[in-house]
């Protein structure tokens, strides 16, 4: 039996994929100068990667830089492209086509003025994103967020990535084992040694036998082998708020290699859910997320097939081969028990509407790496802190996703009528919507130290969806200062400069590929 004053030196990550290998890498690089810390990752040879979320947030740039993977290697080996935000199609209404952006870059003069109030009073002939953020124009034209000579992980516009999830996991594995000293064991976990009320002493591999550790990180996906099966921590369901619990997903090759690569994830509303459409250099990843309470699997496949048949950029694919994914929307309020922490889908899973899955892995692993308890007796305190912080993050994600639905005016299907029902909103979200009727969202509305979604994200979704705040006329008039007018003129000028100076995504990635080929020949 482990002693309370035992040092935490042996960290065992159970499960691979992006969750396991990102976690192992982040902890390994944070403690690379501590020879007493060892990290072992154990994964089953038979469990495939979920790979639903092929989109990241801009945080991934700093994560990759920190763990020591070059941007060129990442882009090349992971069939990756740039993501500058999300485009929402037909979310606002089912009466005619409509579209808006949630870009990653902040509005111009975001910290100096009430930009939403100014826009609504003085620039509302344009939609919010196009009026206040140059990135909207870049996305219209499929432009890259940087020039070829821009330094790695730097950009003229803020950006994350679209990537191939399987290739990403492979790159992380290779890097972690060869560069960061992570030990890799491929084996089935048949048993967990320890009671549900005490720390885990070891896990037992079918071939390897006992694998001892001081801290165990559960990255076993939906199986939640440690946090769920061993410790019995229940999933808090969110299906009464966010009904989507199924998806059918497929890879669709381009018709040819010159097709434009989109700068955003496309999210297109459907009668019983929405379709994601992600552009990689060689293909698209397309999937229909839907509610099984409102739509059968056959209906979902037919909807996906209809969408793809109208896509002129991709070749014909057989949707009967689309992968079916089912999940219970929800999260665990307790993610750290004794010496076990859950990260990734073992912690929770919600529809990938705002690509929050990978960033939650980054934040969770970084928290553990920076605040790693020294002894087992510190685990309970560390766990309470972790649980409190991440329960609030999950609540924020639920609120932000729900916001997209309650603002919609779609009403042709029971699905949308149910999803728009504000009785499913948290008290927090209801309060915000009440306050925002007379003012814009502001930073002080969001008190978490590491807010997942800044006030700017709420601005883009609120006003992109057609919401309007009712400002005092005098207040709005006073915002239209000479300084603001000059700043807007410079903003418009900078948009044209970026349009003239940036390559398309396809041009940038082709230049990168050519550069790599040239280097290989010398």
TASULWO-V660212 format. One line per field, one symbol per residue. phi: phi as a letter, one per 20 degrees, with the letter a starting at -180 (. if undefined). burial: I if it has 24 or more other ideal C-beta (glycine too) atoms within 12 Angstrom, else O. Layout:
# TASULWO-V660212
phi: ???
burial: ???
This chain:
# TASULWO-V660212
phi: .fefeffecdddedodmfffffffffffffdfedfeecccddcffdeeffmfedddeggfffffffeneffffggfedleceddqcdddmffbddnfbbbddeefffflfedbeffffgfecbffdfgfffdcffgfffgdlefebefefggmdbfdfbdbdbeffffffffffffeeddmfedcdafeebceqefdcffeaddefdenfceadcddedemgflgefefeemffeefcffdcffcbbccbecfffbfdfgdfecfecdfcfcrbdebdedgdaddcbdebeffdbefffffffffffffeefedffceffeffeccbefrbefddccldccecnfferbcgefclefffffgffffgfffcffecffefffffffffffefffffffgffffggefefdfbfcfgffffffffeeffffffgfffffcaegcgffceffcffdfggfffffgefenfcedefgfgffffeefffffffffffffffffffddffgfffffffffffffffed
burial: OIOOOOIIIIIIIIIIIIIIIIIIIIIIIIIOOOOOIIIIIIIIOOIOIIIIIIIIIIIIIOIIOIIIIOIIIIIIIIIIIIIIIIIIIIIIOOOOOOIIIIIIIIIIIIOOIIIIIIIIIIIOOOIIIIIIIIIIIIIIIIIIIIOIOOOOIOIIIIIIIIIIIIIIIIIIIOIIIOOIIIIIIOIIIOOIIIOOOOIIIIIIIOOIOOIIIIIIIIIIIIIIIIIIIIIOIOIIOIIOIIIIIIIIIIIIIIOOOOIIIIIIIIIIIIIIIIIIIIIIIIIIIIIIIIIIOIIOIOIIIOIIIOIIOOIOIIOOIOIOOIIIIOIIIIIIIIIIIIIIIIIIIIIIIIIIIIIIIIIIIIIIIIIIIOIIIOOIOIIOOIIOOIIOIIIIIIIIIIIIIIIIIIIIOIOOIOIIOIIIOIOIIIOOIOOIIOOIOOIIIIOOIIOIOOIIIIIIIIIIIIIIIIIOIOIOOOOIOOIIOOOIOOIIOOIOOIIOOIIOOIIIIIIIIIIIIOOOOOOOOO
